[in-house]
Amino acid sequence: MIARIVFPILVMILVADLFVDLHYLRRIRRRQWLKRMFWWLPAVVIIIYTVYMATLSSFAPESTAVLNTYLFLLGAVVVPKFVFAVCSVIGWAVRRVIPSRCNYGHWVGVVLVLVLWYVLLYGSTAGFSHVQVRRVDYSSKELPAAFDGYRIVQFSDAHVGTYGSGRQHILADAVNLMNAQKADAIVFTGDLQNMQPSELYEHMLLLSELRAPDGVFSVLGNHDYAVYVDADEKTKAANCQEMVDLQRHLGWTLLRNDHAVIRRGRDSIVVAGMENLGLSGRAPKRGDVKKTLRGVSDSAFVVMLEHDPTAWDTKILPQSHAQLTLSGHTHAMQFELLGWSPAAWIYKEWGGLYYHGDRAINVSTGLGGFVPFRFGVPGEVVVITLHQAKD
């Protein structure tokens, strides 16, 4: 994880600290060496920490506390220093063009550093703890009359390994919130774990409390295949199988390129579940649309579950007639400001309901996250109500 961006991180550390050292600390006459030592000590520690993180063969360390502490230090120390240095340099350049006795870049840098600290502290506490309900209505002429008003609760990207260390109450609140919706069915659209299935053990009883008349349906997300642990293929396969077994032990109907039929008298709808089909290099590519819908009539109303929303454009739209697709995966990168998220740089559909003609995809921005941080995009439970469109 860190290995991919280790050089930009090291550059940020060194550039910021060198700038402050050269422009400020070397001007100090009394005990200059002592003050410079105290200034550089945190940088040296973080550099060593960065090198250690970059040498890990797995996607992340087994202890989430090690990763989260490192990321917090980046957000609290490295990024603010770098931002201040950049603002100071810009202010110095402006003074060369517009003569001034004051470098206003310093003040801009101080304000931005305070904003960054607020975002970090809020996002790591209240921002991550808050869970909201988002309501969606979807209408289709192909929905059978008996299912007009049918309600589905969708949740995604639980990453339950992050709910240790006193955070399980957040997951408990989410489970209670989902049950309180009194939906007809609950669907989970992938990423139940961070790294390995053992993370579920302490949460099994809580997750088994999810209840809906037509059951709980799920699919696997990219993290659920245990591809982010440095292990041989046999161990990875065993971990993936354990994840499958644990979800079924919860009483969930796990769909792996398969489907289930929900009936109301003579009417029915299909809940189909594709395996993960992501575009990134490490993401499993096991989704098979034709296998998933084998035996399903072209006239059936299909709710398709697929973890990665990129599969909607590349496979689901051209290879199926599924009217509504439910996905997750993006997390909206766990940051949103004034309706914009950096996830928009990567994903065409990154959060909310999107249409292609009469067909639609709802992308959940997720419940939790590998990293316990959310700003402007709280964890969400989505309540989807199906309606029969009138001519």
Salt bridges, closest charged atoms under 4 A:
ASP17 OD2 - LYS81 NZ 3.03
ASP21 OD1 - ARG26 NE 3.05
ASP21 OD2 - ARG36 NE 3.10
ASP137 OD1 - HIS387 NE2 2.70
ASP148 OD1 - HIS387 ND1 3.98
ASP157 OD1 - HIS159 NE2 3.92
ASP157 OD1 - HIS307 NE2 3.85
ASP157 OD1 - HIS331 NE2 3.08
ASP184 OD1 - ARG264 NH2 3.71
ASP191 OD2 - HIS159 NE2 3.45
ASP191 OD2 - HIS307 NE2 3.33
GLU202 OE2 - HIS203 NE2 3.93
ASP214 OD2 - ARG264 NH2 2.72
GLU233 OE2 - LYS236 NZ 3.89
GLU275 OE2 - ARG256 NE 3.46
ASP308 OD2 - HIS329 NE2 3.49
ASP313 OD1 - LYS348 NZ 3.94
GLU380 OE1 - ARG134 NE 2.94
